[in-house]
């Protein structure tokens, strides 16, 4: 495939041909773009490739009637999700409500030597529990997205000292400024390499937020056995 980045597209091929190298292509264009979907998405859409992962019962339920967690997936489904979803994305994203209810690990299991998985949490008012797992274990892989000028500055400093990355972003029409959000998540700074693909888990509110804004490239739904 040709590099979709307008700054370099075709130049490598042209250089090789000038040096006498025979270059054929593009070959299997769709397959190549799929293998490089994160990079392609960032270069053509200015945002990461987004996979939405959901689990529901046969009746369409995603949690208990009182809102408490409902275990739906089997161990086999869990292993598949970690191996073929979490381990193949740069980051996993949830809303702070999921962290409050479940205190999830948001890591990759079942896969030896899995690449680093960033944990992105949408938390407008920085209400996350400072003792939560994501702030206590490997905090340098956790990214909090908060609403600009709408958080406790002392709490902000305490969490940041743990190594957690916190990005303060403007709100527009009761949601984050998506353009700026994608910019900060795809731009390498200091020890942060930037993100090209995100696995969105969380709950119905987070799912709908991404769906309504047209940011879902792939949807994976697990149905109870």
Number of C-alpha atoms within 10 A of each C-alpha: 16 16 16 16 13 10 8 11 13 14 13 12 17 12 11 12 12 10 8 8 11 9 10 8 9 10 10 9 11 12 11 14 17 12 10 14 19 20 22 21 20 20 16 12 11 15 25 29 24 24 21 23 18 17 20 17 16 12 8 10 13 19 17 10 9 6 9 11 13 14 13 19 17 13 9 8 15 14 17 14 20 18 17 11 19 25 24 17 23 22 27 26 21 22 22 24 18 17 21 13 11 13 15 14 14 20 18 21 16 13 13 9 9 15 13 14 20 23 23 25 24 22 21 23 15 23 14 20 13 13 10 15 16 25 22 14 13 15 19 19 19 22 25 24 22 23 20 14 12 13 16 11 11 9 14 14 12 12 20 17 12 14 15 21 18 19 16 19 20 18 14 9 6 7 12 19 14 16 10 12 16 18 16 17 23 19 12 12 10 5 8 15 12 18 24 25 23 27 27 23 19 22 18 12 12 19 19 11 13 15 14 9 9 9 17 18 13 11 13 13 10 17 17 15 9
